[in-house]
Amino acid sequence: MVSNPVHGLPFLPGSSFRDPTKTAFHRSQTLGYRNGYAVVRRPTVGIGGDRLPVNQLSQAELDELANKAPVLTYGQPKQAPPAAFIPAHVAFDKKVLKFDAYFQEDVPMSTEEHYRIRQVNIYYYLEDDSMSVMEPVVENSGILQGKLIKRQRLAKNDQGDHYHWKDLNRRINITIYGRTFRLVDCDRFTQVFLESQGIELNPPEKMALDPYTELRKQPLRKYVTPSDFDQLKQFLTFDKQVLRFYAIWDDTDSMFGECRNYIIHYYLMDDTVEIREVHERNDGRDPFPLLMNRQRMPKVLVENAKNFPQCVLEISDQEVLEWYTAKDFIVGKPITILGRTFFIYDCDPFTRQYYKEKFGISDLPRIDVSKKEPPPVKQELPPYNGYGLVEDSAQNCFVLIPKAPKKDVMKMLMDDNKVLRYLAALDSPIPEDKDRRFVFSYFLASDMISIFEPPVRNSGIIGGKYLGRTKVVKPSSSVENPIYYGPTDFFIGAVIEVFGHRFIILDTDDYVLKYMKSNAAQYSPEALLSIQNRVQKREAPAPELENKQTKEDPGEQELEALIDTIQKQLKHHPCKDNICEAFQIYDKEASGYVDKEMFFKICDSLHLPVDDSLIKELIRVCSHGEDKINYSNFVRAFSNGPG
């Protein structure tokens, strides 16, 4: 059964009705969360989920509550505590009222002005009601300006009253120490503050101007000047304006001359010229700043002044027809000053702008005056004097204390004690030199050559060392670039010229043949062919001798018996060891045969007893044809034992 509440019954036990079917008695949720924050919600239902009635009072009851005074119910309300006291120096700290004002000052001792208007700023400090008067400083005014009245409380009248901010306004006059100031305007802060305090501000007033200052601002009157140039106007117009030019003085044509840099200053205020030196670090010169002091420079002198010594000439306008001016200094053109010709190659930006505005010259490019370094001078050696090697003599030209030229150490180590020996004949028109033989020794370690001549008795020529160990220059090479003889230049049939003497290579030793075969790539085909022919000639006589021995077998016993007899008779002959070597020297082709004429000459040089009957018989047996003698069988008779 659903209860129907009766509004007239009190809420007492026995007068209330409870719904026995109702089982939920919880209160509704009034606290929620939104975006992580707690939110209070007004409940719309009561305990058990019963909806709460809204606006339970009628309109008449609501009007009655609206007109009901809370004093009748709750009594007289308590007064709120007064606000905290803030002193003036804290409330108005750094708050200043600013007024623009002026005052008039009499000028009794001047004919140009009778009074003067001086503009000032009046400051009112709210924190302590003090005031100060400041006058802005004007450059070159001649008046002591700045702080006129220092900060203090200023008296308003004779009764001892002081000025208050309520006494200040625009378009009013105030008197301070007998001087009247006219307030014409104020700043924005002052206007807002006074209006917030209920003060009605007057409209602003225009600041009065000083008549003499305005007179100075008027344009000067135009005068008709005479034809002479106004130097004062030039000085005032071009003061502190200087044209700067960069120039060089090239004196390289003279002895010990050089190219030096300078800066030319042209002062527009008085047409004077100054030349300054440009010093570089460690240039070795005294640090004089000026080459020429600032002065006017004459361009054209009168005839009489040209012959007068300029060192004592006092130059004035009477001695000069024309002076140097700014138009004479042009970039890219030379200019002569005091006998020196300077070439102007650049200028600064101000000079370019001046020439563009004054003379209409807009193109003043920088000229590159840097000189390219000349190519290095090739070191020429003096002519070779013929003493020693060219390399040794050249060391005196390279260093003060000469050193030995560098050697190829690897070559010296690899070719140490390797010597190539050659047999050569002297190519000379003198008959006595045709039979001379020489032994060439080529040292591979140092590329040096030595020549030895075997001594021959009764030849009239002293044998022995013909040329010491040295390098031999080819006749086709120059003295500056000498080309020396190498191992590839020596082969059978080659012509070697040694200091004007020509030699023909006739034969080589066995080591040369091995060396040429192992280094065949270094030799020319002609040299290899000569060696091949030499080997063939050495091998060719062997079969001929065998044939001869076969044919001459009947007389072989006679030859052997004759040789034994001679050996027994000439056993202690002093020249028996040199006989074979002497015959081999004159046997150019190593055939074992020599001419009869040459045979007897060799025997005479060796003091052999050719007149002996046994020797004559031996010569007859060793004869080969009409003009050849087999010296190998002949020499066997003079050896130590039987052949």
C-alpha positions in Angstrom: 0.0 0.0 0.0 1.4 3.4 -1.0 1.1 6.0 1.7 -0.3 9.4 0.9 1.3 11.9 3.2 -0.9 14.3 4.9 0.7 17.7 5.3 -1.4 18.6 8.3 -0.1 15.8 10.6 3.0 16.3 12.7 6.0 14.1 12.2 5.5 12.2 15.4 5.4 8.5 16.3 2.0 7.2 15.5 1.2 10.0 13.1 3.4 8.9 10.3 2.9 6.1 7.8 5.7 3.9 6.6 5.6 1.9 3.4 6.3 -1.7 4.4 7.3 -2.6 0.8 10.2 -0.1 0.7 13.6 -1.8 1.2 16.1 0.9 -0.1 17.0 3.5 2.4 20.4 4.7 1.0 21.3 8.3 0.3 22.0 9.4 -3.3 25.6 10.2 -4.4 26.4 13.9 -4.3 30.2 13.8 -5.0 31.7 13.1 -8.4 34.9 13.5 -10.4 35.5 15.2 -13.7 38.9 15.3 -15.4 40.5 14.3 -12.1 38.8 17.1 -10.0 36.1 16.5 -7.3 32.7 18.1 -8.3 29.7 18.5 -5.9 26.4 17.6 -7.4 23.1 18.8 -6.0 20.9 15.7 -5.2 17.6 15.3 -7.0 16.3 12.3 -5.0 16.2 11.7 -1.3 16.5 8.6 0.9 15.2 5.5 -0.7 15.2 7.1 -4.2 12.2 9.4 -3.5 12.4 12.5 -5.7 12.9 15.7 -3.7 10.3 18.4 -4.2 11.5 21.7 -5.8 10.3 25.2 -4.8 8.3 24.0 -1.9 7.4 27.6 -1.0 4.7 29.4 -2.8 5.2 32.7 -4.6 3.7 34.6 -1.7 6.0 33.0 0.8 9.0 33.7 -1.4 8.0 37.4 -1.6 7.6 37.6 2.1 11.1 36.1 2.6 12.6 38.6 0.2 11.1 41.5 2.1 12.0 40.2 5.5 14.8 42.0 7.2 17.6 39.8 8.6 18.2 42.2 11.5 14.9 41.2 13.1 15.9 37.6 13.0 19.6 37.6 13.6 20.2 40.9 15.2 22.6 43.7 14.4 25.5 42.5 12.2 29.1 42.9 13.4 31.3 45.6 11.9 34.1 44.4 9.5 37.7 45.0 10.8 39.3 48.1 9.3 41.8 47.7 6.4 45.6 47.6 7.2 47.2 51.0 7.3 49.7 51.7 4.5 52.0 54.7 4.9 52.3 57.3 2.1 56.0 56.5 1.4 55.0 52.9 0.7 51.8 53.6 -1.2 53.3 56.4 -3.4 56.9 55.0 -3.7 58.5 56.0 -7.0 55.3 57.8 -8.2 56.1 61.2 -9.5 54.0 63.8 -11.2 55.7 65.6 -14.1 54.7 69.0 -15.5 56.1 70.8 -18.5 56.7 74.5 -17.7 58.7 77.6 -18.6 59.7 80.8 -17.1 60.8 84.2 -18.6 64.2 85.7 -17.8 65.2 89.3 -18.5 68.3 90.0 -20.5 69.3 93.6 -19.9 72.8 93.6 -21.3 72.1 92.4 -24.9 71.0 94.3 -28.0 69.9 91.1 -29.8 67.4 89.9 -27.2 65.5 91.5 -24.3 64.2 88.4 -22.6 64.8 84.7 -22.7 62.3 81.8 -22.5 63.8 78.8 -20.5 61.9 75.5 -20.6 61.9 73.4 -17.5 60.4 70.2 -16.0 58.7 70.3 -12.6 58.6 67.0 -10.7 56.2 66.4 -7.7 57.0 63.4 -5.6 53.9 61.9 -4.0 55.7 60.0 -1.3 56.7 63.0 0.6 55.1 66.0 -1.2 58.5 67.3 -2.3 59.2 69.1 -5.6 62.2 69.7 -7.9 62.8 71.8 -11.0 65.1 70.6 -13.8 66.1 72.4 -17.0 67.2 70.2 -19.9 70.8 70.9 -21.0 71.2 72.6 -24.4 74.6 72.2 -26.1 76.6 75.4 -26.6 73.9 77.5 -24.8 76.4 79.2 -22.5 73.9 79.0 -19.6 74.4 76.9 -16.5 71.6 74.4 -16.8 70.5 71.1 -15.2 69.0 71.1 -11.7 67.6 74.6 -10.9 65.9 73.7 -7.6 66.8 70.6 -5.8 64.2 68.3 -4.3 62.4 69.8 -1.3 59.0 71.0 0.0 58.3 74.3 -1.5 56.4 77.1 0.3 53.2 78.3 -1.3 52.7 81.6 0.7 53.9 83.5 3.7 51.7 81.6 6.1 54.0 78.5 5.8 51.7 76.4 3.6 53.4 74.1 1.1 52.4 73.2 -2.4 50.2 70.1 -2.7 49.4 68.0 -5.7 45.9 69.4 -5.5 47.3 72.9 -6.2 48.8 71.8 -9.6 47.0 71.9 -12.9 47.6 72.8 -16.5 47.5 76.5 -17.7 48.3 77.9 -14.2 51.1 79.9 -12.8 53.0 79.0 -9.7 55.6 81.1 -7.9 58.7 79.5 -6.5 61.3 81.6 -4.8 60.1 84.7 -6.5 60.2 83.2 -10.0 56.9 82.5 -11.8 56.6 79.2 -13.7 53.8 78.6 -16.3 52.6 75.0 -16.3 51.5 74.1 -19.9 51.2 70.3 -19.9 51.8 67.0 -18.0 52.6 63.4 -18.8 50.1 60.6 -19.1 50.6 59.2 -15.5 50.0 62.7 -14.0 46.8 63.1 -16.0 45.4 59.7 -15.0 46.3 60.3 -11.3 44.7 63.7 -11.0 41.6 62.6 -12.8 41.3 59.6 -10.5 41.4 62.0 -7.5 38.5 64.0 -8.9 40.5 67.0 -10.2 39.4 68.4 -13.5 42.4 69.2 -15.7 42.6 72.2 -17.9 43.4 71.6 -21.6 47.1 71.6 -22.5 48.9 74.7 -23.7 51.5 75.1 -26.4 55.1 75.5 -25.1 56.5 79.0 -25.5 59.6 79.3 -27.7 62.7 81.4 -27.2 62.8 84.2 -29.8 66.6 84.3 -30.0 66.8 80.5 -30.5 64.2 80.7 -33.3 66.2 83.5 -34.9 69.3 81.4 -35.0 67.4 78.6 -36.7 66.4 80.9 -39.6 68.4 80.6 -42.8 71.4 82.9 -43.1 71.1 85.8 -45.5 72.7 85.3 -48.9 75.7 87.5 -49.5 77.2 88.3 -52.8 80.8 87.3 -52.1 83.8 88.6 -54.1 85.5 86.4 -56.7 88.1 85.2 -54.2 87.4 81.8 -52.7 85.8 81.9 -49.3 88.3 79.9 -47.2 86.2 80.1 -44.1 83.3 78.6 -45.8 85.5 75.8 -47.1 86.9 75.2 -43.6 83.4 75.0 -42.1 81.9 72.9 -44.9 84.7 70.3 -45.3 86.1 70.2 -41.8 87.2 66.6 -40.9 86.7 65.4 -44.5 89.7 63.7 -45.9 90.3 61.9 -49.2 92.4 58.8 -48.8 94.3 57.3 -51.7 96.5 54.2 -51.8 99.6 54.6 -54.0 102.9 52.9 -54.8 106.3 54.4 -55.6 108.2 52.1 -58.0 111.9 52.8 -57.8 113.1 49.4 -59.1 114.8 50.9 -62.1 117.5 52.5 -59.9 120.2 50.6 -58.1 118.9 49.0 -54.9 115.5 50.4 -55.6 112.2 48.8 -54.6 108.5 49.2 -54.8 107.0 50.7 -51.7 103.4 51.4 -50.6 102.1 54.8 -49.4 98.9 56.5 -48.3 98.1 60.0 -49.6 95.7 62.1 -47.6 94.1 65.1 -49.2 92.4 67.5 -46.7 89.4 69.2 -48.3 89.2 71.9 -45.6 92.5 73.6 -46.8 93.7 71.6 -49.9 96.7 70.3 -48.1 98.4 66.9 -48.9 100.1 64.4 -46.6 102.0 61.3 -47.5 102.3 58.5 -45.0 104.5 55.5 -45.2 103.0 52.0 -44.9 105.2 49.9 -42.7 105.2 46.1 -42.5 106.4 43.9 -39.8 110.2 43.2 -40.0 110.6 45.4 -43.0 114.0 46.6 -41.7 113.0 50.3 -41.9 112.8 53.0 -39.2 109.2 53.6 -38.2 108.9 57.1 -39.5 105.2 57.8 -39.9 105.3 60.5 -42.5 107.2 60.7 -45.8 105.9 64.3 -46.4 104.3 66.5 -43.8 100.9 68.1 -44.3 101.3 71.1 -46.7 100.0 72.6 -49.9 101.7 71.2 -53.0 102.5 73.4 -56.0 101.7 71.9 -59.4 103.0 74.7 -61.7 105.6 77.3 -60.6 106.3 80.6 -62.2 109.4 80.9 -64.4 111.6 82.7 -61.9 110.8 80.1 -59.2 111.9 77.2 -61.3 115.5 78.3 -61.3 115.5 79.3 -57.6 116.6 76.6 -55.2 113.5 75.1 -53.8 115.1 74.0 -50.6 115.2 77.6 -49.4 112.2 78.8 -51.4 109.3 80.1 -49.3 106.4 79.0 -51.6 103.5 81.3 -51.7 100.8 82.3 -54.1 103.2 84.6 -55.9 105.6 81.7 -56.8 102.9 79.2 -57.8 100.6 79.4 -60.8 98.6 76.3 -60.0 98.2 74.2 -56.8 97.3 70.5 -56.6 93.6 70.0 -56.1 91.3 67.0 -55.6 90.7 66.6 -59.3 94.4 65.9 -59.9 94.2 62.7 -57.8 92.6 60.0 -59.9 92.7 56.3 -59.4 94.7 54.7 -62.2 96.9 57.7 -63.0 100.4 58.7 -61.8 101.1 61.9 -60.0 104.5 63.5 -59.3 105.0 65.0 -55.9 108.4 66.5 -54.9 110.2 64.6 -57.7 108.6 61.2 -56.9 106.1 59.6 -59.2 103.3 57.9 -57.3 100.8 55.6 -59.0 97.4 55.7 -57.3 95.8 52.3 -57.5 92.9 52.5 -55.0 90.9 54.8 -52.6 88.5 54.5 -49.7 84.6 54.4 -50.0 84.2 58.1 -48.9 86.6 59.2 -51.7 84.6 57.2 -54.3 81.3 58.8 -53.1 82.9 62.3 -53.1 84.2 61.9 -56.7 80.8 60.6 -57.8 78.9 63.6 -56.3 81.5 66.3 -57.1 82.9 65.3 -60.4 80.5 62.7 -61.7 83.1 60.0 -61.8 81.5 56.8 -60.6 83.9 54.2 -62.0 87.0 54.1 -59.8 88.0 50.4 -59.8 90.9 49.0 -57.8 93.9 48.3 -59.8 96.0 45.2 -59.1 99.6 46.3 -58.7 100.9 43.1 -57.1 103.8 41.9 -59.2 104.2 38.3 -60.0 107.3 36.7 -58.7 109.9 36.4 -61.4 110.9 32.9 -62.4 113.8 31.5 -60.3 117.1 32.4 -61.9 118.9 29.3 -63.1 122.1 28.8 -61.3 124.9 28.9 -63.9 128.1 27.2 -63.0 131.4 28.9 -64.1 133.4 27.3 -66.9 135.1 24.1 -66.0 138.8 24.7 -65.4 139.9 21.2 -66.2 141.1 20.2 -62.7 139.5 17.3 -61.1 136.0 16.1 -61.8 133.1 18.4 -62.8 131.1 17.3 -59.8 133.9 18.1 -57.4 134.5 21.5 -58.9 130.8 22.3 -58.8 130.6 21.9 -55.0 132.6 25.1 -54.6 129.6 27.0 -56.2 126.9 25.4 -54.1 128.1 25.9 -50.5 130.7 27.9 -48.7 132.5 24.9 -47.3 132.5 22.3 -50.2 131.6 18.7 -49.5 132.3 15.6 -51.5 129.5 14.8 -54.0 127.2 12.1 -53.0 128.0 8.6 -54.2 125.7 5.7 -55.1 126.4 3.5 -52.1 124.3 0.6 -53.3 126.2 0.5 -56.6 129.5 0.6 -54.7 128.5 -2.3 -52.5 127.2 -4.4 -55.3 130.0 -3.8 -57.9 132.9 -3.6 -55.4 136.1 -5.2 -56.8 134.5 -5.7 -60.2 136.8 -4.6 -63.0 136.5 -4.9 -66.8 139.8 -5.1 -68.6 140.3 -4.4 -72.3 143.3 -4.4 -74.6 143.6 -1.3 -76.8 145.8 0.2 -79.4 146.6 3.9 -79.9 145.1 5.3 -83.1 147.9 7.7 -84.0 149.5 8.8 -87.3 153.0 8.5 -85.7 154.6 5.2 -86.8 156.2 4.6 -83.4 152.7 4.6 -81.7 151.2 1.9 -83.9 152.8 -0.9 -82.0 152.0 0.4 -78.5 149.4 -1.5 -76.5 147.4 -0.4 -73.5 145.3 -2.1 -70.9 142.0 -0.3 -70.0 140.5 -1.1 -66.6 136.9 0.0 -66.1 135.8 -0.1 -62.4 132.1 -0.7 -62.2 131.7 0.6 -58.6 132.8 4.1 -59.4 132.6 4.3 -63.3 136.2 5.3 -63.4 138.9 4.3 -66.0 142.6 3.7 -65.6 145.0 3.0 -68.5 148.2 0.9 -68.1 150.9 0.5 -70.8 153.0 -2.7 -70.5 156.7 -1.8 -70.8 158.5 -3.0 -73.9 162.3 -3.1 -73.8 164.3 -1.1 -76.3 161.0 0.5 -77.5 162.1 4.0 -76.5 158.8 4.4 -74.5 158.6 4.3 -70.8 155.7 2.0 -69.9 153.6 1.9 -66.7 150.6 4.0 -65.6 149.4 6.0 -68.5 146.2 7.4 -66.8 145.2 7.3 -63.2 141.8 6.2 -62.0 139.3 8.9 -63.2 136.1 9.5 -65.1 136.4 10.1 -68.8 134.0 12.5 -70.5 132.7 11.7 -74.0 133.8 14.2 -76.6 130.2 14.8 -77.7 129.0 16.0 -74.3 129.1 19.6 -73.0 131.0 20.9 -70.0 127.8 21.8 -68.2 126.2 18.4 -68.7 129.1 15.9 -69.0 128.4 12.4 -70.2 130.9 9.8 -69.0 132.0 6.6 -70.7 130.1 3.6 -69.4 130.6 -0.2 -69.7 128.3 -0.3 -72.7 130.7 1.9 -74.7 133.5 -0.6 -74.5 133.5 -3.5 -77.0 135.9 -4.9 -79.6 136.3 -2.3 -82.3 135.0 0.6 -80.3 136.9 3.9 -80.5 137.5 5.5 -77.1 138.8 9.1 -77.0 140.6 10.0 -73.8 141.6 13.6 -73.4 142.3 14.0 -77.1 143.9 10.6 -77.7 142.0 7.9 -79.6 142.2 4.3 -78.6 140.8 1.2 -80.5 139.6 -1.7 -78.3 141.3 -4.9 -79.6 140.4 -7.6 -77.1 138.9 -8.3 -73.7 139.4 -10.7 -70.9 137.1 -13.6 -70.0 135.3 -11.7 -67.2 134.2 -9.1 -69.7 132.7 -11.8 -71.9 130.8 -13.2 -69.0 129.6 -9.8 -67.9 128.4 -8.9 -71.4 126.5 -12.2 -71.7 124.8 -11.7 -68.3 123.9 -8.0 -69.1 123.2 -8.4 -72.8 120.1 -6.0 -72.6 122.4 -3.1 -71.8 124.7 -3.5 -74.8 124.0 -2.6 -78.4 123.7 -5.2 -81.2 127.1 -4.0 -82.6 128.8 -4.7 -79.3 127.2 -8.2 -78.9 128.2 -9.0 -82.5 131.9 -8.0 -81.8 132.0 -10.4 -78.9 130.4 -13.2 -80.9 133.1 -12.8 -83.6 135.8 -12.7 -80.9 134.6 -16.1 -79.5 134.5 -17.6 -82.9 138.0 -16.5 -83.8 139.3 -18.0 -80.5 137.7 -21.4 -81.3 138.6 -21.4 -85.1 142.5 -21.9 -84.9 142.1 -25.2 -82.9 141.1 -27.5 -85.9 143.7 -25.8 -88.2 146.4 -26.6 -85.7 145.3 -30.2 -85.5 145.4 -30.5 -89.2 148.9 -29.0 -89.3 150.1 -31.3 -86.6 148.7 -34.2 -88.6 150.5 -33.1 -91.7 153.7 -32.1 -89.9 154.0 -35.3 -88.0 157.3 -36.3 -89.7 159.0 -33.1 -88.5 157.5 -33.1 -85.0 160.3 -35.2 -83.6 162.8 -32.8 -85.0 161.0 -29.9 -83.4 160.7 -31.5 -80.0 164.4 -32.5 -80.1 165.4 -29.0 -81.0 163.3 -27.5 -78.2 164.9 -29.9 -75.6 168.4 -28.9 -76.8 167.7 -25.2 -76.6 166.0 -25.5 -73.1 169.1 -27.2 -71.8 171.4 -24.5 -73.3 169.2 -21.5 -72.3 167.9 -22.8 -69.0 168.8 -19.7 -67.1 167.8 -17.0 -69.6 166.6 -13.9 -67.6 163.7 -13.0 -70.0 162.1 -16.3 -70.4 158.9 -15.3 -68.3 158.0 -12.2 -70.4 158.5 -13.7 -73.9 154.9 -15.1 -74.2 153.3 -12.0 -72.9 155.2 -9.8 -75.3 154.1 -11.8 -78.3 150.5 -11.9 -77.2 150.4 -8.1 -77.0 151.2 -7.8 -80.6 149.0 -10.6 -81.7 145.9 -8.6 -82.2 143.7 -11.5 -83.4 145.1 -14.0 -80.9 145.9 -16.4 -83.8 149.3 -17.5 -82.4 151.2 -16.1 -85.4 153.1 -12.8 -85.8 154.9 -11.2 -88.7 158.6 -11.9 -89.2 159.5 -8.3 -88.9 157.6 -7.9 -85.7 159.0 -11.2 -84.5 162.6 -10.0 -84.8 161.8 -6.7 -83.1 160.3 -8.5 -80.1 163.3 -10.8 -79.9 165.7 -7.7 -80.0 163.7 -6.0 -77.3 163.9 -9.2 -75.1 167.6 -9.7 -76.0 167.1 -13.2 -77.4 170.1 -14.7 -79.1 168.6 -15.0 -82.6 172.1 -15.3 -84.1 172.6 -18.6 -82.5 172.5 -21.5 -84.9 170.0 -23.5 -82.8 167.7 -20.5 -82.5 168.0 -19.9 -86.3 167.0 -23.5 -86.9 164.1 -23.2 -84.4 162.9 -20.1 -86.3 163.0 -22.0 -89.6 161.0 -24.8 -88.2 158.4 -22.5 -86.6 158.0 -20.5 -89.8 154.5 -20.6 -91.4 154.6 -19.4 -94.9 156.9 -16.6 -96.0 155.9 -13.8 -93.5 154.4 -15.6 -90.5 156.0 -17.3 -87.5 154.3 -19.6 -85.0 155.5 -18.0 -81.8 153.8 -20.5 -79.5 156.3 -23.3 -80.5 159.1 -20.8 -80.3 158.2 -19.7 -76.8 158.2 -23.4 -75.6 161.9 -23.4 -76.1 162.3 -20.7 -73.4 159.9 -22.1 -70.8 160.9 -23.8 -67.6 160.2 -27.3 -68.9 159.3 -29.2 -72.0 156.0 -28.2 -73.6 
